Amino acid sequence: MSEAGESRKSPRLDKVIHERARLIILAYLSSSTSAAVSFSELREKLELTAGNLSIQLRTLEAAGYVRIAKSFVENRPNTSVTLTARGSRALRGYLGEMEHLMRRLKPRAGAEDKD
């Protein structure tokens, strides 16, 4: 037990974030220079269908990880998505758990290369 938490049996991965589409949505929002990102930008940049993106955003919103705002811009509907502080913390925690998992697996992967 050289590092705090090293004795843990398995990582505690956030099941909301662990789904691929939700992970890339949060990662995109986290890395965006804009506070809010439009639905259409997410759909285009992440190459998700409108239906899939909509479902994933609802799940993230229910978890409190994103905030969705609907408005009109030049008489056209506009949906924007913002990463919440809770979502940012959850993403950092998830990535920390993944890093922990990778550190645990690295020595074993190296040992297999020697066989």
URUR-V842849 format. One line per field, one symbol per residue. phi: phi as a letter, one per 30 degrees, with the letter a starting at -180 (. if undefined). psi: psi as a letter, one per 40 degrees, with the letter a starting at -180 (. if undefined). A space follows every 10 residues. Layout:
# URUR-V842849
phi->???
psi->???
This chain:
# URUR-V842849
phi->.dceiddedb dcddddddde dddddddddd cddcdbbded deeddchcde dddedddddd dddidbccbc abbhicdbcb bbdddddddd ddddddddde dddddeeddd ddddd
psi->gdihedehdi ighhddddhd dddddddddd eieidihidd dddddefiid dddddddddd ddeedihhhh ahhfeihhhi hhhidddddd dddddddddd dddddddddd ddde.
